[in-house]
Amino acid sequence: MSGSGTDEARTGDGAPAGGPRRRRVLPGLGIALLILAVPVGGTVWLFQDELFHPFGDSRACEGSEVPLSDVVGAADAAIPEDATDIHYVTRNGSAQVTFVSRRMPDFLHRTGLVPYGTSVFASRYRSKYGLGDGETELPADLCGSGVHGPVLTYDGSSVSVMVERSPFNEESFRRPARALVTYRTP
């Protein structure tokens, strides 16, 4: 027995028996943490749109204050069912939305900007906008793609629409056409 007064186990060279074991546990813990970090990082990457966009909506642009449904529902002018590439920003009770659709005439009728049974190209319901061929416009803070000229505009009390017109025919929209819609709550 040694005269140190402790009952601690020792190796043949007099070092405590737990020393080398501790040195093996720390790298093992590091490897285990690394193995756990990979699936957690992958999950964050997979769901980054839902995690980092306002309201978990990948269509919402930075700075949006409320979900799109809160503004569009109040304006009673839902975007077309076939709409794709949708992006929006909401602030101060209004929303600016950009989307692509093949159903623009129907959308303009449903919003009340053009009466049913009337051509959407009738000059009293629309106006030309100074956006030339190939030029693009996207309001500040709205993400996604902007509309490309030439465009036609339609204005109402609660909704305004800017739609891409065909560069070859003044009596047709692009197929599909991108629209830039501004919703205002009354």
C-alpha positions in Angstrom: 0.0 0.0 0.0 1.1 3.5 -0.7 1.3 6.1 1.9 -0.9 8.7 0.1 -4.1 7.8 2.0 -6.3 7.5 -1.1 -7.9 4.4 -2.6 -7.7 5.7 -6.2 -6.8 3.0 -8.8 -3.4 3.6 -10.5 -1.8 2.2 -13.5 1.7 0.5 -13.5 3.5 3.8 -14.0 1.7 5.5 -11.1 -0.8 7.6 -13.2 -4.4 7.6 -12.2 -6.3 4.8 -14.1 -9.1 7.2 -15.3 -6.7 9.6 -17.2 -6.4 7.8 -20.6 -10.1 6.9 -20.5 -11.1 10.5 -20.2 -8.9 11.3 -23.1 -10.9 8.8 -25.2 -14.3 10.0 -24.1 -13.8 13.6 -25.2 -13.1 12.8 -28.9 -16.0 10.3 -28.8 -18.3 13.1 -27.6 -17.1 15.4 -30.3 -17.8 12.8 -33.0 -21.3 12.1 -31.5 -22.0 15.8 -31.6 -20.8 16.1 -35.2 -23.0 13.1 -36.2 -26.0 14.8 -34.6 -25.2 18.2 -36.2 -25.5 16.8 -39.7 -29.2 15.8 -39.6 -30.1 18.9 -37.6 -28.3 21.1 -40.2 -30.0 19.2 -43.0 -33.4 19.7 -41.5 -32.8 23.5 -41.1 -31.6 23.6 -44.8 -34.7 21.7 -46.0 -37.1 23.9 -44.1 -35.2 27.2 -44.4 -38.0 28.8 -46.4 -40.5 28.1 -43.6 -38.0 29.0 -40.9 -36.7 32.3 -42.2 -39.5 33.9 -44.1 -42.1 36.0 -42.4 -45.1 33.9 -41.2 -43.3 30.7 -42.5 -44.5 31.7 -46.0 -41.8 31.3 -48.7 -43.8 33.8 -50.9 -43.5 36.6 -48.3 -40.7 39.1 -48.8 -38.6 40.6 -46.0 -40.4 43.3 -44.1 -44.0 41.9 -44.6 -46.2 42.8 -41.6 -49.2 40.5 -42.1 -49.9 37.4 -44.1 -51.2 37.9 -47.6 -54.6 36.4 -46.8 -55.3 39.2 -44.3 -55.0 41.8 -47.1 -56.4 39.9 -50.1 -59.4 38.7 -48.1 -60.2 42.3 -47.1 -60.0 43.4 -50.7 -62.1 40.4 -51.8 -60.0 39.8 -54.9 -58.1 36.6 -54.6 -55.2 35.8 -57.0 -56.0 33.3 -59.8 -55.9 29.7 -58.9 -53.3 28.9 -61.6 -50.9 31.6 -60.3 -47.3 30.6 -60.0 -44.1 32.4 -58.9 -46.0 34.3 -56.3 -44.2 36.9 -54.1 -45.6 39.6 -51.9 -44.9 42.3 -49.4 -47.4 43.7 -46.9 -47.3 46.9 -45.0 -49.6 49.5 -43.6 -52.8 47.6 -44.6 -51.8 47.1 -48.2 -50.0 44.4 -50.2 -48.0 44.3 -53.4 -48.1 41.0 -55.1 -46.4 39.7 -58.2 -47.4 36.4 -59.9 -47.7 34.7 -63.3 -51.0 33.5 -64.7 -52.8 32.4 -67.9 -56.1 33.6 -66.5 -55.6 37.4 -66.5 -58.9 38.4 -68.2 -60.9 36.3 -65.7 -58.9 37.9 -62.8 -59.6 41.4 -64.1 -63.3 40.6 -64.3 -63.4 39.0 -60.8 -61.7 42.1 -59.2 -64.4 44.3 -60.7 -61.8 46.4 -62.7 -63.5 45.3 -66.0 -67.2 44.4 -66.0 -68.1 40.9 -67.1 -69.0 40.7 -70.8 -66.7 43.6 -71.6 -63.3 43.2 -73.3 -60.3 43.7 -71.0 -58.7 45.7 -73.7 -61.5 48.4 -73.9 -59.7 51.7 -73.5 -62.0 53.1 -70.9 -61.0 50.4 -68.4 -57.3 50.2 -69.0 -54.4 52.6 -69.6 -50.9 52.2 -71.1 -48.0 52.5 -68.8 -44.6 54.0 -69.8 -42.7 50.7 -69.5 -41.0 49.9 -72.9 -40.2 46.6 -74.5 -37.8 44.6 -72.3 -37.8 47.1 -69.5 -38.7 45.8 -66.1 -40.3 47.2 -62.9 -40.4 45.8 -59.4 -41.3 48.0 -56.4 -38.9 48.5 -53.5 -39.0 45.6 -50.9 -40.9 43.3 -53.3 -38.9 40.2 -54.0 -39.2 38.0 -57.1 -39.4 39.0 -60.7 -40.8 42.3 -61.9 -43.2 42.9 -64.8 -41.6 43.4 -68.3 -42.9 46.0 -70.7 -45.1 46.7 -72.4 -47.8 46.7 -69.8 -51.4 47.8 -69.3 -52.7 49.1 -66.0 -56.2 48.8 -64.4 -57.1 50.9 -61.4 -59.9 50.5 -58.8 -60.6 51.7 -55.3 -59.2 48.7 -53.5 -57.0 47.0 -56.2 -54.7 48.2 -59.0 -53.2 45.8 -61.6 -50.3 46.1 -64.0 -50.2 43.3 -66.5 -47.7 42.3 -69.2 -49.1 42.9 -72.7 -48.0 41.1 -75.7 -45.2 43.0 -77.5 -46.7 41.9 -80.8 -50.4 42.5 -80.4 -52.0 45.3 -78.4 -55.2 43.2 -77.9 -53.6 40.3 -76.0 -51.6 39.6 -72.9 -48.4 37.5 -72.8 -49.1 33.8 -72.3 -48.6 33.5 -69.4 -48.5 37.1 -68.2 -46.9 38.4 -65.0 -49.0 40.8 -63.0 -48.1 43.3 -60.3 -51.1 43.8 -58.1 -51.5 46.4 -55.3 -54.2 45.7 -52.8 -55.4 48.5 -50.6 -57.7 47.9 -47.6 -60.6 50.4 -47.3 
